[in-house]
Amino acid sequence: QPVGLGLLGNESQENIRQLLLNFQSTYADYQNIKTLMVDKDLNEIALIKDLLPVSTVLLCYFHIIKRLKEHISKLPIDIEQKREILNLSRQLIYSEDQDKFDINTIKLKQAAAHTTYWTYINQRWMNCIDLWALYKLKLLVTLLNNTNNRIESFYRVVKREFRRRSKISHLSEALTMLIPSKYHL
């Protein structure tokens, strides 16, 4: 479950580093955090591993599927082939054990043989399966979460309220309305 909330003007490496340092100084038990979930921002992952070395970093399944869909949509193949490749990609992600993962890898490689998709998967995803393959994550503390959708949904509400109020001085008011009082410092 979320243990912190940070709002950044942009996601520069320095801003993320400062956010994590502020989090460490505010949350005394930060070293007890077992798992963090992020999208696939390699700079963000490197900073987290540097500043929270005992925590495991995982990739949000929603963001994984989103990126795969974006890549698949650009392939010069028919819609049925795209659906098959996406379905096989999902099967790969949700493989329950190493054997099923290996079988699904072969199936996906064969289905994508005449496209650039397998090269993309192999170069961008197969080198970090510990961050996303379900069978690798089964023993980790995730509280059955494999996406950060609840947090993303909260941020959409914050942005909507902020835009509605349209002044930085009202941001605190908007956040106070959205976050239960037990979480206020």
C-alpha positions as a printed Julia matrix, in Angstrom:
185×3 Matrix{Float64}:
   0.0     0.0     0.0
   1.25    3.53   -0.62
   3.5     4.98    2.08
   4.17    8.33    0.45
   2.94   10.82   -2.09
   5.04   13.28   -4.02
   4.16   15.85   -6.63
   6.83   16.93   -9.11
   6.81   19.71  -11.67
   8.75   17.36  -13.94
  10.41   13.98  -13.56
  14.02   15.06  -13.94
  16.62   12.87  -12.31
  17.44   15.61   -9.79
  13.78   16.11   -8.85
  13.28   12.39   -8.34
  16.48   12.18   -6.26
  15.33   15.1    -4.09
  11.89   13.55   -3.67
  13.43   10.27   -2.5
  15.8    12.07   -0.13
  12.88   14.06    1.32
  10.93   10.83    1.69
  13.84    9.25    3.57
  14.07   12.19    5.96
  10.3    12.16    6.59
   9.6     8.42    6.79
  11.92    6.95    9.42
  11.09    3.34    8.53
  11.89    3.73    4.83
  14.4     0.87    5.04
  11.53   -1.5     5.84
   9.85   -0.89    2.47
   9.95   -4.21    0.66
   8.6    -3.33   -2.78
   8.29   -0.28   -5.02
   6.34   -0.22   -8.27
   7.26    2.08  -11.14
   6.83    2.43  -14.87
   9.93    1.51  -16.9
  11.95    4.68  -16.36
  15.5     3.35  -16.06
  16.79    6.53  -14.4
  14.06    6.32  -11.78
  14.82    2.65  -11.16
  18.55    3.38  -10.78
  17.86    6.17   -8.27
  15.52    3.97   -6.24
  18.05    1.14   -6.17
  20.73    3.62   -5.1
  18.72    5.34   -2.35
  16.53    2.41   -1.24
  18.88   -0.53   -1.82
  16.98   -3.09    0.29
  13.73   -2.54   -1.62
  12.72   -4.53   -4.69
  11.66   -2.5    -7.72
   8.85   -3.9    -9.88
   7.29   -2.68  -13.08
   3.6    -1.79  -13.24
   1.77   -4.29  -15.47
  -0.53   -1.58  -16.82
   2.49    0.4   -18.05
   4.14   -2.73  -19.46
   1.05   -3.65  -21.48
   0.64   -0.03  -22.58
   4.19    0.05  -23.96
   3.8    -3.3   -25.66
   0.52   -2.2   -27.28
   2.19    0.98  -28.53
   4.96   -1.03  -30.15
   2.6    -3.67  -31.57
   0.3    -1.01  -33.05
   3.17    0.23  -35.22
   3.96   -3.17  -36.71
   3.09   -3.48  -40.42
   0.95   -6.61  -39.9
  -2.78   -7.29  -39.89
  -4.96   -6.83  -36.81
  -5.27  -10.57  -36.12
  -1.48  -10.96  -35.98
  -1.3    -7.95  -33.65
  -3.92   -9.51  -31.37
  -2.05  -12.81  -31.34
   1.26  -11.11  -30.47
  -0.39   -9.08  -27.7
  -2.1   -12.18  -26.31
   1.16  -14.13  -26.33
   2.93  -11.17  -24.7
   0.37  -11.25  -21.89
   0.84  -15.0   -21.53
   4.57  -14.41  -21.22
   4.08  -11.78  -18.52
   1.64  -13.93  -16.53
   3.56  -17.23  -16.86
   3.22  -19.12  -13.59
   6.59  -20.85  -13.66
   9.88  -21.03  -15.55
   8.71  -23.86  -17.82
   5.59  -21.95  -18.94
   7.68  -18.82  -19.36
  10.09  -20.7   -21.63
   7.22  -22.18  -23.68
   5.53  -18.77  -23.98
   8.83  -17.21  -25.01
   9.14  -19.69  -27.88
   5.52  -19.11  -28.96
   5.95  -15.34  -28.94
   9.24  -15.54  -30.8
   7.6   -17.69  -33.5
   4.52  -15.45  -33.79
   6.66  -12.33  -34.1
   9.27  -13.92  -36.38
   8.57  -11.72  -39.4
   8.45   -8.48  -37.43
  10.75   -6.31  -35.33
   8.74   -7.16  -32.21
  10.86  -10.05  -30.96
  14.02   -7.95  -31.27
  12.26   -5.23  -29.23
  11.18   -7.72  -26.55
  14.57   -9.39  -26.42
  16.55   -6.14  -26.19
  14.23   -4.15  -23.92
  12.42   -6.66  -21.73
  14.18  -10.02  -21.52
  17.14   -8.47  -19.7
  14.93   -7.42  -16.77
  12.44  -10.26  -16.26
  12.95  -10.05  -12.49
  11.04   -6.75  -12.64
   7.95   -8.05  -14.45
   7.61  -11.83  -14.94
   4.87  -13.09  -12.62
   6.65  -16.32  -11.77
   9.62  -14.28  -10.52
   7.37  -12.05   -8.38
   5.32  -14.73   -6.64
   7.45  -14.79   -3.51
   7.77  -11.01   -3.18
   5.7    -8.78   -0.91
   3.3    -7.13   -3.36
   0.0    -7.44   -1.45
  -1.38   -8.87   -4.72
  -0.79   -5.57   -6.52
   0.74   -5.71   -9.98
  -0.21   -2.21  -11.11
  -0.04    1.29   -9.69
  -3.48    2.11  -11.12
  -4.92    3.25   -7.77
  -2.14    5.79   -7.37
  -2.45    6.88  -11.02
  -6.2     7.32  -10.5
  -5.53    9.44   -7.42
  -3.1    11.63   -9.4
  -5.74   12.14  -12.11
  -8.15   13.4    -9.44
  -5.46   15.68   -7.97
  -4.69   17.12  -11.43
  -8.39   17.64  -12.14
  -8.92   19.45   -8.82
  -5.78   21.51   -9.32
  -6.87   22.58  -12.81
 -10.35   23.38  -11.54
  -8.96   25.62   -8.82
  -6.16   26.8   -11.15
  -3.99   28.45   -8.51
  -0.98   27.01   -6.74
  -2.23   28.42   -3.42
  -5.25   26.12   -3.7
  -3.21   22.95   -4.18
  -2.96   22.35   -0.44
  -6.73   22.76   -0.13
  -7.35   20.3    -2.97
  -4.98   17.72   -1.47
  -6.52   18.13    1.98
  -9.93   17.33    0.49
  -8.63   14.26   -1.34
  -6.43   12.67    1.33
  -8.06   11.36    4.53
  -6.95   13.31    7.62
  -5.18   10.3     9.16
  -2.47   10.73    6.49
  -1.75   14.42    7.12
   1.56   15.24    8.78
